Amino acid sequence: MDLDAYVAEHGAEWRRLEHLTGRRRLDAAEVDELVALYQRSATHLSALRARAPEPALVNRLSHLVLAARARVTGRAPAVLGGGRPVSWPPTCPPPSTRPGPGGAAWPRRSAA
């Protein structure tokens, strides 16, 4: 994948998504545009990760997609690296209550 060509092709969409994500108020058309750009940018991020894992670009686009997701869902963005732990997905139950193979609960970790 030619990263320069990919950024040139999609950079305007990412800048627009960044602009919409940072606005305090959006009208109905802008909300629709935000959702569409968020979905496309998440797809772009997936393609970058799979074909050209350029760390700086992947990191920047990851943060943009995360911020846009928070704006679309109305949730505060999870902190990546060094902040509070990221629970993904946010509604995932604690490990001790998740069903394991055959419906059994995952075993609890013993305190070390």
Summary of the structure (lengths in Angstrom):
residues: 112
radius of gyration: 17.8
end to end distance: 46.0
largest distance: 53.7
contacts: 245
relative contact order: 0.11
helix: 62%
strand: 2%
